[in-house]
Amino acid sequence: MAKAKFLNGLFAAHKPAGVSSASITNHIKEVIIQGLKQQGEVKVSGGNNPTTTIKVGHGGTLDLNASGVLVLGIGRGTKALGPYLKGQKKYKAVGLLGKATDTHSEDGNLTVELPYDHVTKDKMLDVLMNFRGIVKQVPPIYSSLKFKGHTMASLAAAGFPVEAKPARMVSVYNIHCTSFKPPTFSFEIACSGGFYVRKLIHDIGKELGTCACMKSLERTQQGPFHLRKNVLEERDWTFPKILEALKDNKELNLKDNRKEEVRL
């Protein structure tokens, strides 16, 4: 039987596209509460409010329409999420040439369309290499960054004027093109925390003398968690499977994610 006070650690879930990171975090929390309740570990008073507090957090937001590795912390594991927020991550992304949107994603509001027939694969490869190393990146307006207590994305979506945050230094450890079939292009990237792939795609479009937006994004690795290796699929978001994942990842939880190398 699992005891609430001993329910601590980290594991990763496979986030599907179309569901927010916060929604998954809340869902996992509810699954844990219900599991503990069935074991008599959570007492209920005044309706459905459990008297036992269960802390659940995630190690870095994935965009609504992105999929992939979402690291989750339970109990004291939430205090170990810091390195995952700042640590290296790996993604597979698909960009769309010739279109720009307000969110830098294909599902955003179209802001401009430009020709892209002058863009060759060689030009694409050259531009991608220009973004390797330590680079300055201005975070997109539509992001989870906070402004006056609210996310910039929610304020912008509601029509409030929001100024972009200052550029900040981020790192691209590796990047390479995996497909070039205009208007789409695909690449894999290993980067630091705080890096916005859709903003990179927007900037790539500008560097190529056209515009671009993100068509899809998948996080394939975050620290020691690999999408095809040790990540819980949605069908396995059950109390027994979560307990099993916490147990399996007990040793991983002791590692410092900042020292976990990500290679392409």
Salt bridges, closest charged atoms under 4 A:
GLU41 OE2 - LYS3 NZ 3.53
ASP63 OD2 - ARG198 NE 2.62
GLU106 OE2 - LYS215 NZ 3.16
ASP203 OD1 - LYS199 NZ 2.96
GLU218 OE2 - ARG228 NH2 3.48
GLU233 OE1 - HIS14 ND1 2.78
ASP256 OD2 - ARG258 NH2 3.08
GLU261 OE2 - ARG263 NE 3.02
